[in-house]
Amino acid sequence: MNFNLTRTDLATKSTSQLAALFQQASTAIAANQTPAASAHTLIVMIAQELGRRGPAP
């Protein structure tokens, strides 16, 4: 699995899309389907994007 996303790409995604990406990255790490560094980087980027958005209303 290849995760080539930028911060700008993540900013255009909905919260549910970010959650799905987080799940895919986590699953890929657990199944050793992708380089762990790539998936970990994506997970950190998702967390940062969610943090910028603040708490859900």
Phi, psi and omega in degrees: 000136184245125181248087178251075180240148177253172176300323179296318178300316182292327181295335181273353182270151176283166179299321179291326176292321177296320178297320179294319177297319177301315180296317179298316180295318179296317179295319179296321178296313182297326183266004182054040181267351183213155174303128185301323182298320180297313181292321178296320178299317179298316180299318179296316180297321178296315179299319178296318180296317179296324177295322178294328181286337179082183182292151178292145180291000000 
